[in-house]
Amino acid sequence: MRGISRLLSRFCYNHPNFAIPNLMKYVVFGNVIVWLLDMFSGGLASHWLSFVPGAIFQGQVWRLVTFVFVPSFSDLLYLALSLFMYYFLGAQLERIWGTTRFTVYYLLGTALTALCGLLLWFTPFRFWAVVDMGYVNLSLFLAFATLFPDMQFRIYFIIPIRGKWLALVYVILIGLDVFKYISLGHYLLALTPVVSLLNWLLFFWEDLFRGDQKAHVRVQRRVTQKPVDLHAAQKQVQEQKGYLHKCAVCGITDAMDRTMEFRYCSKCEGYYCYCARHINDHTHVQ
């Protein structure tokens, strides 16, 4: 898992043109258009654009892409609230990560979801293989809450709750869906909610690992007052993680490019490292 996470970071760094600026704007706009078409056609638009493996294998390959624009809600209020939240989270993640990394995150989640639906077609649960973007879009919130666990959200613009608790609720809901499928004996169907969580792990594995290391260091500093050898500590961290510095935007490390310079931003709230390309071109974390 850690190796795949590094490969993804390296791919995003080496392919900066593999990006779709304002990706969530197109996704939201597409959802609105399909919803309007459904209102005038009695749901015919979603019928022709949704993910149906049987139709895909018969040549309707456009469904591999167009299912991204099929709205998850038919009710206007729920649709408006969900699309507003998805756009906000997607835009913020794009500013923090950079366009390339966010594009890869969203497209990889979409590809894993589509692959899961296609594989289910060859199982006894073939008629359950109709998947949508619900879990992928919800994973945007999980990604944002991981980056900013203490940021406060307001449910229905009224009830305040911190991001880390909503992220926990999301994980619990994923677990309940998995348990429901397994308890019914539909083991392969449990893959559908798991793929979005897998996509999140691929992108945050190193960050979670690094967070554990920081927590371990904080505990050690509480139990001992011995002076710290800075060079020895840096060498130990480099041996454990394989690198010493990692850009918070593009993910490049000093192990990938030994000539790259890294700096830590004094305006960001926290210990955030940036490469020479992004030290003066990033959104400050507050």
PAZAPA-4460 file (N, C-alpha, C; in steps of 0.05 Angstrom, whole numbers, plus 32768, in hexadecimal, padded with zeros to 4 digits):
% residues 286
    n_x    n_y    n_z   ca_x   ca_y   ca_z    c_x    c_y    c_z   seq   type   mol
   8011   7FE8   8000   8000   8000   8000   8011   8019   8000     1      M     A
   8027   8018   8010   8038   8030   8012   8046   8035   7FF7     2      R     A
   804E   801F   7FEA   805C   8021   7FD0   8049   802D   7FBB     3      G     A
   8030   8025   7FBB   801D   8030   7FA8   8018   804D   7FAD     4      I     A
   8017   8055   7FC7   8013   8071   7FCE   802A   8082   7FC3     5      S     A
   8043   8077   7FC5   805A   8086   7FBA   8059   8088   7F9C     6      R     A
   8050   8072   7F8F   804E   8073   7F72   803A   8087   7F69     7      L     A
   8023   808A   7F77   8010   809E   7F70   801B   80BA   7F73     8      L     A
   8029   80BF   7F89   8035   80D9   7F8D   804A   80DF   7F77     9      S     A
   8059   80CC   7F70   806D   80D0   7F5B   8060   80D5   7F40    10      R     A
   804A   80C6   7F3A   803C   80CA   7F21   8030   80E6   7F20    11      F     A
   8025   80F0   7F35   801A   810B   7F35   8030   8120   7F31    12      C     A
   8047   811B   7F3C   805D   812E   7F38   8068   812D   7F1C    13      Y     A
   806B   8115   7F10   8077   8112   7EF6   8064   8118   7EDF    14      N     A
   804A   811A   7EE5   8036   811F   7ED0   8024   8136   7ED8    15      H     A
   802F   814E   7EDA   801F   8165   7EE2   8009   816D   7ECF    16      P     A
   800B   8164   7EB6   7FF6   816A   7EA2   7FDF   8157   7EA3    17      N     A
   7FE1   8142   7EB3   7FCB   812F   7EB6   7FB8   813B   7ECB    18      F     A
   7FAA   814F   7EC3   7F99   815E   7ED5   7F81   816A   7EC7    19      A     A
   7F6B   816C   7ED5   7F52   8178   7ECB   7F4C   818F   7EDE    20      I     A
   7F53   81A8   7ED7   7F4D   81BE   7EE9   7F2F   81C1   7EEE    21      P     A
   7F28   81C7   7F07   7F0C   81CA   7F0F   7EFB   81B2   7F08    22      N     A
   7F06   819A   7F0E   7EF9   8181   7F07   7EDD   8180   7F13    23      L     A
   7EDA   8187   7F2D   7EC0   8185   7F3A   7EAB   8198   7F2E    24      M     A
   7EB4   81AD   7F22   7EA1   81BF   7F15   7E93   81B1   7EFE    25      K     A
   7EA3   81A1   7EEF   7E97   8192   7ED9   7E85   817C   7EE3    26      Y     A
   7E8D   816F   7EF9   7E7D   8159   7F04   7E62   8164   7F0E    27      V     A
   7E63   817A   7F1D   7E4B   8186   7F27   7E39   8190   7F11    28      V     A
   7E45   819D   7EFD   7E35   81A7   7EE6   7E28   8190   7ED7    29      F     A
   7E37   817A   7ED3   7E2C   8163   7EC6   7E15   8156   7ED5    30      G     A
   7E17   8156   7EF0   7E01   814B   7F01   7DE8   815C   7EFE    31      N     A
   7DEC   8176   7EFD   7DD4   8188   7EFA   7DC7   8184   7EDF    32      V     A
   7DD7   8182   7ECA   7DCC   817E   7EAF   7DBC   8164   7EAD    33      I     A
   7DC8   814E   7EB8   7DBA   8134   7EB7   7DA0   8135   7EC7    34      V     A
   7DA1   8143   7EDE   7D89   8145   7EEF   7D73   8154   7EE0    35      W     A
   7D7A   8169   7ED2   7D66   8178   7EC3   7D5B   8167   7EAC    36      L     A
   7D6D   8159   7E9F   7D63   8147   7E89   7D50   8132   7E94    37      L     A
   7D56   8128   7EAC   7D44   8114   7EB8   7D29   811F   7EBD    38      D     A
   7D28   8138   7EC5   7D0F   8145   7ECB   7CFD   8146   7EB3    39      M     A
   7D09   814A   7E9C   7CFA   814D   7E83   7CF6   8132   7E74    40      F     A
   7D06   811E   7E7B   7D04   8105   7E6D   7CFB   80EE   7E7F    41      S     A
   7CF3   80F4   7E97   7CEA   80DF   7EA9   7D00   80CB   7EB1    42      G     A
   7D18   80D5   7EB4   7D2E   80C4   7EBD   7D3C   80B6   7EA6    43      G     A
   7D36   80BD   7E8D   7D42   80AF   7E76   7D60   80B5   7E74    44      L     A
   7D68   80CD   7E7B   7D84   80D5   7E79   7D95   80C3   7E8B    45      A     A
   7D8D   80C0   7EA4   7D9D   80AF   7EB6   7D9C   8092   7EAD    46      S     A
   7D86   808A   7EA1   7D84   806F   7E97   7D99   8069   7E82    47      H     A
   7D9F   807D   7E71   7DB3   8079   7E5B   7DCF   807F   7E63    48      W     A
   7DD3   808C   7E7A   7DEE   8095   7E82   7DF9   8086   7E9A    49      L     A
   7DE9   8078   7EA9   7DF2   806B   7EC2   7E03   8052   7EBB    50      S     A
   7E10   8049   7ED0   7E23   8032   7ECD   7E14   8018   7ECD    51      F     A
   7E12   800B   7EB6   7E04   7FF1   7EB3   7E18   7FDF   7EA4    52      V     A
   7E25   7FCC   7EB2   7E39   7FBB   7EA5   7E2F   7FAC   7E8D    53      P     A
   7E16   7FA2   7E8E   7E0C   7F93   7E77   7E0B   7FA4   7E5E    54      G     A
   7E02   7FBD   7E62   7E01   7FCF   7E4B   7E1D   7FD7   7E41    55      A     A
   7E30   7FDA   7E54   7E4B   7FE1   7E4D   7E58   7FCB   7E3C    56      I     A
   7E54   7FB2   7E44   7E60   7F9B   7E35   7E52   7F98   7E19    57      F     A
   7E3B   7FA5   7E16   7E2D   7FA4   7DFC   7E35   7FBB   7DEA    58      Q     A
   7E48   7FCB   7DF3   7E53   7FE1   7DE3   7E4D   7FFD   7DEC    59      G     A
   7E3D   8000   7E01   7E36   801B   7E0B   7E4C   8024   7E1F    60      Q     A
   7E64   8028   7E14   7E7C   802D   7E24   7E7B   8049   7E30    61      V     A
   7E6A   805B   7E26   7E69   8076   7E31   7E60   8076   7E4F    62      W     A
   7E53   8061   7E57   7E49   805F   7E72   7E61   805E   7E86    63      R     A
   7E78   8055   7E7D   7E90   8055   7E8F   7E98   8071   7E98    64      L     A
   7E8F   8085   7E89   7E95   80A1   7E8F   7E7D   80B0   7E99    65      V     A
   7E67   80AC   7E8B   7E4F   80BC   7E91   7E42   80B6   7EAC    66      T     A
   7E48   809F   7EB8   7E3C   8099   7ED2   7E45   80AD   7EE7    67      F     A
   7E5C   80BA   7EE2   7E66   80CE   7EF5   7E52   80E5   7EF7    68      V     A
   7E43   80EB   7EE3   7E31   8102   7EE2   7E14   80FB   7EEA    69      F     A
   7E0F   80E2   7EF0   7DF4   80DA   7EF9   7DF0   80E1   7F16    70      V     A
   7DDD   80F2   7F1C   7DD9   80FC   7F38   7DD0   80E5   7F4B    71      P     A
   7DDA   80E6   7F64   7DD3   80D2   7F77   7DB8   80D7   7F84    72      S     A
   7DAE   80F0   7F82   7D95   80F7   7F8E   7D82   8102   7F79    73      F     A
   7D68   80FC   7F7B   7D54   8108   7F6A   7D47   8120   7F76    74      S     A
   7D48   8121   7F91   7D3C   8138   7F9F   7D4E   8150   7F9C    75      D     A
   7D42   8167   7F95   7D52   817F   7F8E   7D62   8189   7FA6    76      L     A
   7D56   8189   7FBE   7D64   8193   7FD5   7D7D   8183   7FDC    77      L     A
   7D79   8168   7FDD   7D90   8157   7FE3   7DA5   8159   7FCD    78      Y     A
   7D9D   815B   7FB5   7DB0   815D   7F9F   7DC0   8177   7FA1    79      L     A
   7DB2   818D   7FA6   7DC0   81A7   7FA8   7DD4   81A7   7FBF    80      A     A
   7DCC   819C   7FD6   7DDE   819B   7FED   7DF6   818A   7FE8    81      L     A
   7DF2   8172   7FDC   7E08   8160   7FD7   7E1B   816B   7FC2    82      S     A
   7E11   8177   7FAD   7E22   8182   7F98   7E32   819A   7FA2    83      L     A
   7E25   81AA   7FB3   7E33   81C1   7FBF   7E4B   81B7   7FD0    84      F     A
   7E46   81A2   7FE0   7E5B   8197   7FF1   7E71   818A   7FE0    85      M     A
   7E6A   817B   7FCC   7E7E   816E   7FBB   7E8F   8183   7FAD    86      Y     A
   7E83   8198   7FA3   7E92   81AD   7F95   7EA5   81BB   7FA9    87      Y     A
   7E9B   81C1   7FC0   7EAC   81CF   7FD4   7EC4   81BE   7FDC    88      F     A
   7EBF   81A5   7FE2   7ED5   8193   7FEB   7EE8   818E   7FD4    89      L     A
   7EDE   8189   7FBC   7EEF   8185   7FA5   7F01   819D   7F9F    90      G     A
   7EF5   81B5   7FA0   7F05   81CD   7F9A   7F1A   81D1   7FAF    91      A     A
   7F14   81CC   7FC8   7F28   81D0   7FDD   7F3F   81BB   7FDB    92      Q     A
   7F38   81A2   7FD5   7F4C   818E   7FD2   7F5E   8194   7FBA    93      L     A
   7F53   819F   7FA5   7F63   81A6   7F8D   7F76   81BC   7F94    94      E     A
   7F6E   81CF   7FA4   7F80   81E5   7FAC   7F96   81DB   7FBE    95      R     A
   7F90   81C9   7FCF   7FA4   81BF   7FE2   7FB7   81AB   7FD5    96      I     A
   7FAC   8198   7FC7   7FBD   8183   7FBA   7FCA   818C   7FA0    97      W     A
   7FBC   819D   7F92   7FC4   81A3   7F76   7FB0   8194   7F64    98      G     A
   7FAE   819F   7F4B   7F9A   8194   7F39   7FA0   8177   7F31    99      T     A
   7FB9   8170   7F2D   7FC0   8155   7F24   7FB9   8140   7F39   100      T     A
   7FC1   8145   7F52   7FBC   8131   7F67   7F9E   812D   7F6B   101      R     A
   7F8F   8143   7F6B   7F72   8140   7F70   7F65   8132   7F58   102      F     A
   7F6E   8138   7F40   7F63   812A   7F28   7F68   810C   7F2A   103      T     A
   7F80   8105   7F31   7F87   80E8   7F33   7F76   80DB   7F49   104      V     A
   7F73   80E9   7F5F   7F63   80DE   7F76   7F46   80D8   7F6D   105      Y     A
   7F3A   80EB   7F5F   7F1E   80E8   7F58   7F1B   80D3   7F41   106      Y     A
   7F2D   80D4   7F2D   7F2B   80C2   7F17   7F31   80A5   7F1F   107      L     A
   7F44   80A2   7F32   7F4B   8087   7F3B   7F33   807C   7F4B   108      L     A
   7F26   808C   7F5B   7F0F   8082   7F6A   7EF9   807A   7F56   109      G     A
   7EF5   808A   7F41   7EE1   8084   7F2D   7EE8   806A   7F1E   110      T     A
   7F02   8066   7F17   7F0B   804E   7F09   7F07   8035   7F1A   111      A     A
   7F0E   8037   7F34   7F0B   8020   7F46   7EED   8019   7F49   112      L     A
   7EDC   802D   7F4A   7EBF   8028   7F4C   7EB5   801A   7F33   113      T     A
   7EBD   8024   7F1C   7EB5   8017   7F03   7EBF   7FFB   7F00   114      A     A
   7ED8   7FF7   7F08   7EE4   7FDC   7F07   7ED5   7FC9   7F19   115      L     A
   7ECD   7FD2   7F30   7EBE   7FC2   7F43   7EA3   7FBA   7F37   116      C     A
   7E96   7FCD   7F2A   7E7C   7FC7   7F1D   7E7F   7FB3   7F06   117      G     A
   7E94   7FB5   7EF7   7E99   7FA2   7EE0   7E9F   7F86   7EEA   118      L     A
   7EAE   7F85   7F00   7EB5   7F6A   7F0B   7E9C   7F5D   7F17   119      L     A
   7E8B   7F6C   7F23   7E72   7F61   7F2F   7E60   7F55   7F19   120      L     A
   7E63   7F5E   7F01   7E52   7F53   7EEB   7E58   7F36   7EE6   121      W     A
   7E6F   7F2C   7EED   7E77   7F10   7EE8   7E72   7EFF   7F01   122      F     A
   7E63   7F09   7F13   7E5C   7EFA   7F2C   7E3E   7EF5   7F2D   123      T     A
   7E35   7EE5   7F40   7E18   7EE1   7F43   7E09   7EFA   7F49   124      P     A
   7E17   7F10   7F50   7E0A   7F29   7F58   7E0A   7F3D   7F41   125      F     A
   7E08   7F33   7F28   7E0B   7F44   7F11   7DF6   7F5A   7F0F   126      R     A
   7DDF   7F54   7F1A   7DCA   7F69   7F19   7DCC   7F7E   7F2F   127      F     A
   7DE1   7F7A   7F40   7DE7   7F8E   7F55   7DFF   7F9F   7F4C   128      W     A
   7E08   7F9B   7F34   7E21   7FA8   7F2C   7E1E   7FC4   7F22   129      A     A
   7E07   7FD0   7F25   7E02   7FEC   7F1E   7E0D   7FFE   7F34   130      V     A
   7E24   800B   7F2F   7E31   801B   7F43   7E2D   8039   7F3C   131      V     A
   7E32   804A   7F4F   7E31   8067   7F4B   7E48   8074   7F58   132      D     A
   7E48   808F   7F59   7E5E   809E   7F63   7E5A   80A7   7F80   133      M     A
   7E46   809B   7F8E   7E40   80A4   7FA9   7E58   80A1   7FBC   134      G     A
   7E64   8089   7FBC   7E7B   8085   7FCE   7E93   8095   7FC7   135      Y     A
   7E98   8099   7FAD   7EAF   80A8   7FA4   7EAC   80C5   7FAC   136      V     A
   7E95   80D1   7FA8   7E90   80EC   7FB0   7E92   80F0   7FCE   137      N     A
   7E89   80DD   7FDD   7E8B   80DF   7FFA   7EA8   80DD   8004   138      L     A
   7EB8   80CF   7FF4   7ED5   80CD   7FFC   7EE3   80E8   7FFA   139      S     A
   7ED8   80FB   7FEC   7EE3   8116   7FEB   7EE2   8122   8007   140      L     A
   7ECC   811D   8015   7ECA   8127   8030   7EDE   811A   8043   141      F     A
   7EE1   80FF   803F   7EF4   80F1   8050   7F10   80FB   804C   142      L     A
   7F17   8101   8033   7F32   810C   802D   7F36   8127   803A   143      A     A
   7F22   8138   8038   7F24   8153   8043   7F25   8152   8061   144      F     A
   7F14   8141   806D   7F14   813E   808A   7F2E   8133   8095   145      A     A
   7F3C   8123   8085   7F56   8119   808D   7F6B   812F   808E   146      T     A
   7F6A   8141   807A   7F7C   8157   8079   7F76   816C   808E   147      L     A
   7F5C   8171   8094   7F54   8185   80A7   7F40   8179   80BB   148      F     A
   7F49   8168   80CD   7F37   815A   80DF   7F28   816C   80F3   149      P     A
   7F34   8184   80F9   7F27   8196   810C   7F17   81AB   8100   150      D     A
   7F14   81AB   80E5   7F04   81BF   80D8   7EE6   81BA   80DE   151      M     A
   7ED8   81CF   80E4   7EBC   81CC   80EC   7EA9   81CF   80D4   152      Q     A
   7E97   81BB   80D1   7E83   81BC   80BD   7E68   81C1   80CA   153      F     A
   7E55   81CA   80BA   7E3A   81CF   80C5   7E26   81BE   80B4   154      R     A
   7E1B   81A9   80C0   7E08   8198   80B3   7DEE   81A8   80AE   155      I     A
   7DE5   81A9   8095   7DCD   81B9   808E   7DD1   81D6   8096   156      Y     A
   7DEB   81DF   8097   7DF2   81FB   809D   7DEB   8203   80B9   157      F     A
   7DE5   81EF   80CB   7DDD   81F6   80E6   7DED   81E7   80FB   158      I     A
   7DEF   81CC   80F9   7DFB   81BC   810E   7E19   81BB   810A   159      I     A
   7E29   81C6   811D   7E46   81C5   811A   7E52   81AA   8122   160      P     A
   7E65   81A1   8113   7E73   8187   8119   7E8E   8187   810C   161      I     A
   7EA2   817C   8119   7EBD   817C   810E   7EC0   8167   80F9   162      R     A
   7ED2   816C   80E7   7ED6   815A   80D0   7EDE   813E   80D8   163      G     A
   7EEE   813B   80ED   7EF7   8120   80F4   7EE0   810E   80FD   164      K     A
   7ECB   811B   8109   7EB4   810B   8112   7EA2   8103   80FB   165      W     A
   7E9F   8115   80E7   7E90   810E   80D0   7E9F   80F9   80BF   166      L     A
   7EB9   80FA   80BF   7EC9   80E6   80B1   7EC5   80CB   80BE   167      A     A
   7EC4   80CB   80D9   7EBF   80B2   80E7   7EA3   80A7   80E1   168      L     A
   7E8F   80B8   80DE   7E75   80AF   80D7   7E75   80A3   80BB   169      V     A
   7E84   80AF   80A9   7E86   80A4   808E   7E92   8088   808E   170      Y     A
   7EA8   8084   809D   7EB4   806A   809F   7EA1   8056   80AB   171      V     A
   7E92   805E   80BF   7E7F   804C   80CC   7E69   8044   80B8   172      I     A
   7E60   8057   80A8   7E4B   8050   8094   7E56   803D   807F   173      L     A
   7E70   8040   8077   7E7C   802D   8065   7E7D   8012   8072   174      I     A
   7E85   8011   808B   7E86   7FF7   8099   7E6B   7FEA   809B   175      G     A
   7E56   7FFA   80A0   7E3B   7FEE   80A2   7E32   7FE3   8087   176      L     A
   7E39   7FF1   8071   7E31   7FE6   8057   7E40   7FCC   8051   177      D     A
   7E5A   7FCB   8058   7E69   7FB3   8054   7E5E   7F9C   8065   178      V     A
   7E57   7FA2   807E   7E4C   7F8E   8090   7E31   7F84   8085   179      F     A
   7E21   7F96   807A   7E06   7F8E   806F   7E0A   7F7A   8058   180      K     A
   7E1C   7F80   8046   7E20   7F6E   802F   7E2B   7F53   8038   181      Y     A
   7E3E   7F54   804B   7E4A   7F3B   8054   7E36   7F2A   8063   182      I     A
   7E25   7F37   8074   7E11   7F28   8083   7DFD   7F1B   8071   183      S     A
   7DF8   7F27   805A   7DE5   7F1B   8047   7DF2   7F06   8035   184      L     A
   7E0D   7F03   8038   7E1B   7EF0   8028   7E24   7EFB   800D   185      G     A
   7E21   7F15   8009   7E29   7F22   7FF0   7E45   7F2E   7FF4   186      H     A
   7E59   7F1C   7FF6   7E74   7F24   7FFD   7E80   7F37   7FE8   187      Y     A
   7E7C   7F31   7FCF   7E88   7F41   7FB9   7E7B   7F5D   7FB8   188      L     A
   7E62   7F5F   7FC0   7E55   7F79   7FBF   7E62   7F8C   7FD3   189      L     A
   7E6F   7F81   7FE8   7E7C   7F92   7FFB   7E93   7FA2   7FEF   190      A     A
   7E9C   7F9A   7FD7   7EB2   7FA9   7FCA   7EAA   7FC5   7FC2   191      L     A
   7E90   7FC9   7FBC   7E86   7FE2   7FB2   7E8C   7FF9   7FC6   192      T     A
   7E85   7FF7   7FDF   7E8C   800E   7FF1   7EA9   800E   7FF9   193      P     A
   7EB7   7FF7   7FF7   7ED3   7FF6   8000   7EE6   8005   7FED   194      V     A
   7EDF   8005   7FD3   7EF2   8010   7FBF   7EF7   802E   7FC4   195      V     A
   7EE3   803D   7FCD   7EE8   8059   7FD3   7EFA   805D   7FEB   196      S     A
   7EF7   804B   7FFF   7F09   804C   8016   7F25   8044   800E   197      L     A
   7F28   8031   7FFB   7F42   8028   7FF1   7F50   803F   7FE3   198      L     A
   7F41   804E   7FD3   7F4D   8065   7FC5   7F57   807A   7FD9   199      N     A
   7F48   807F   7FEE   7F51   8091   8003   7F6B   8087   8010   200      W     A
   7F6D   806D   8016   7F84   8062   8023   7F9D   8065   8011   201      L     A
   7F99   8061   7FF7   7FB0   8063   7FE4   7FBC   807F   7FE5   202      L     A
   7FAC   8093   7FE9   7FB6   80AF   7FE8   7FBF   80B8   8004   203      F     A
   7FB5   80AC   8019   7FBC   80B6   8034   7FCC   80A2   8045   204      F     A
   7FD5   808D   8038   7FE4   8079   8048   7FFC   8085   8054   205      W     A
   800C   8093   8045   8025   809F   8050   801F   80B4   8064   206      E     A
   800A   80C4   8060   8002   80D8   8073   7FF9   80CC   808E   207      D     A
   7FEA   80B6   808C   7FE2   80A9   80A5   7FFA   809D   80B3   208      L     A
   800C   8091   80A4   8025   8086   80AF   8035   809C   80BC   209      F     A
   8038   80B3   80AF   8047   80C9   80B9   803A   80D4   80D3   210      R     A
   801F   80D4   80D3   8011   80DD   80EB   8017   80CC   8103   211      G     A
   8018   80B1   80FE   801F   809E   8114   803B   80A4   811E   212      D     A
   804D   80A9   810C   8069   80AF   8115   806A   80C8   8125   213      Q     A
   805B   80DD   811D   805B   80F6   812D   804F   80F1   8148   214      K     A
   803A   80E1   814A   802E   80DC   8164   8041   80CD   8175   215      A     A
   8050   80BA   8169   8064   80AB   8179   807A   80BD   8183   216      H     A
   8083   80D1   8173   8098   80E3   817B   808E   80F5   8192   217      V     A
   8074   80FE   8190   806A   810E   81A6   8069   80FF   81C0   218      R     A
   8062   80E6   81C0   8062   80D6   81D8   807E   80D3   81E3   219      V     A
   8092   80CE   81D2   80AD   80CB   81DB   80B8   80E4   81E7   220      Q     A
   80B0   80FB   81DD   80BA   8114   81E8   80AE   811A   8203   221      R     A
   8097   810F   8209   808B   8113   8223   8099   8103   8239   222      R     A
   80A4   80EC   8232   80AF   80DB   8246   80CD   80DF   824A   223      V     A
   80DA   80EF   8239   80F6   80F3   823B   80FD   8110   8236   224      T     A
   8111   811A   8243   811A   8136   8240   8136   8136   8235   225      Q     A
   8140   8120   8229   815B   811F   821F   815D   8131   8206   226      K     A
   8174   813D   8201   8177   814D   81E9   8175   813C   81D0   227      P     A
   816A   8148   81BB   8166   8139   81A2   817C   813F   818E   228      V     A
   8188   812A   8183   819B   812D   816E   818D   8130   8153   229      D     A
   818C   8149   8148   817C   814F   8131   8184   813E   8119   230      L     A
   819E   813C   8114   81A7   812C   80FD   81A0   810F   80FF   231      H     A
   81A3   8104   8118   819C   80E8   811C   817E   80E4   8119   232      A     A
   816E   80F7   8122   8151   80F5   8120   8148   80F6   8103   233      A     A
   8155   8108   80F3   814E   810A   80D7   8155   80F0   80C8   234      Q     A
   816C   80E5   80CF   8175   80CC   80C2   8162   80B5   80C9   235      K     A
   8158   80B5   80E2   8145   809F   80EA   812B   80A2   80DB   236      Q     A
   8121   80BB   80D9   8108   80BF   80CA   810B   80B8   80AD   237      V     A
   8122   80BF   80A1   8126   80B9   8085   8128   809B   8080   238      Q     A
   8133   808C   8092   8135   806F   8090   8119   8062   8093   239      E     A
   8108   806D   80A4   80EE   8062   80A8   80DB   8067   8091   240      Q     A
   80DB   8080   8087   80C8   8088   8072   80D3   8086   8056   241      K     A
   80ED   8085   8054   80F9   8085   8039   80FF   80A1   802F   242      G     A
   80F6   80B5   803D   80FB   80D1   8035   80FA   80E3   804E   243      Y     A
   8104   80FB   804B   8104   810E   8061   80F0   8124   805D   244      L     A
   80EE   812E   8044   80DC   8144   803E   80C8   813B   8029   245      H     A
   80AF   8144   802B   809A   813E   8017   8089   8156   8013   246      K     A
   8085   815E   7FFA   8074   8175   7FF3   8057   816F   7FF9   247      C     A
   804A   8180   8008   802D   817C   800F   801A   8181   7FF7   248      A     A
   8024   818C   7FE1   8013   8191   7FCA   8016   817B   7FB5   249      V     A
   802E   8177   7FAB   8032   8164   7F95   803B   8148   7F9E   250      C     A
   8045   8146   7FB7   804D   812C   7FC2   8069   8124   7FBC   251      G     A
   8079   8135   7FAE   8095   812E   7FA8   80A5   812D   7FC2   252      I     A
   80B8   811B   7FC4   80C9   8118   7FDB   80E6   811C   7FD3   253      T     A
   80F7   8120   7FE7   8114   8123   7FE1   8120   8109   7FD7   254      D     A
   8112   80F2   7FDB   811C   80D9   7FD0   8116   80D8   7FB2   255      A     A
   8101   80E5   7FA8   80FB   80E5   7F8C   810D   80F8   7F7C   256      M     A
   8113   810F   7F87   8124   8123   7F7A   8136   812F   7F8F   257      D     A
   814F   8126   7F8F   8163   812F   7FA3   816C   814B   7F9F   258      R     A
   8166   8156   7F87   816E   8172   7F82   8159   8186   7F89   259      T     A
   8141   817C   7F90   812B   818E   7F96   812F   819A   7FB2   260      M     A
   8129   81B3   7FB5   812A   81C1   7FCF   810E   81C1   7FDC   261      E     A
   810E   81BE   7FF6   80F5   81BD   8005   80F6   81D2   801B   262      F     A
   80DE   81DE   8020   80DC   81F2   8035   80C2   81ED   8045   263      R     A
   80C1   81F7   805D   80AA   81F5   806E   809D   8211   8071   264      Y     A
   8083   8212   806C   8075   822C   806B   806E   8235   8087   265      C     A
   8077   824E   808D   8072   8259   80A8   8055   8264   80AA   266      S     A
   8048   8268   8093   802D   8273   8094   8017   825D   8097   267      K     A
   801F   8245   8092   800C   822E   8095   800A   8226   80B2   268      C     A
   7FF2   821F   80BA   7FEE   8216   80D6   7FF4   81F9   80D8   269      E     A
   800C   81F2   80E1   8015   81D7   80E2   8031   81D4   80D6   270      G     A
   803A   81BC   80D2   8055   81B6   80C8   8052   81AC   80AC   271      Y     A
   8050   81BF   8098   804B   81B7   807D   8064   81BE   806C   272      Y     A
   806D   81AA   805D   8084   81AC   804C   807C   81B0   802F   273      C     A
   808B   81C0   8020   8085   81C5   8004   809F   81C5   7FF4   274      Y     A
   809D   81BC   7FDB   80B4   81BC   7FC9   80B8   81D8   7FBE   275      C     A
   80CE   81DC   7FAF   80D4   81F7   7FA5   80BF   8201   7F92   276      A     A
   80B0   81EF   7F85   809B   81F7   7F72   8082   8201   7F80   277      R     A
   807D   81F8   7F98   8064   81FF   7FA5   8067   820F   7FBF   278      H     A
   8080   8215   7FC7   8083   8224   7FE0   8076   8240   7FDE   279      I     A
   8077   824B   7FC6   806B   8266   7FC2   8050   8264   7FB3   280      N     A
   8047   824C   7FAE   802E   8248   7F9E   801D   8233   7FAA   281      D     A
   8012   8238   7FC2   8001   8225   7FCF   7FED   8234   7FE1   282      H     A
   7FD8   8226   7FE8   7FC4   8231   7FFA   7FCC   822C   8017   283      T     A
   7FCF   8242   8026   7FD8   823F   8042   7FC3   8230   8053   284      H     A
   7FCC   821D   8062   7FBA   820E   8074   7FB6   821D   808D   285      V     A
   7F9D   8223   8093   7F96   8233   80AB   7F84   8223   80BD   286      Q     A
***
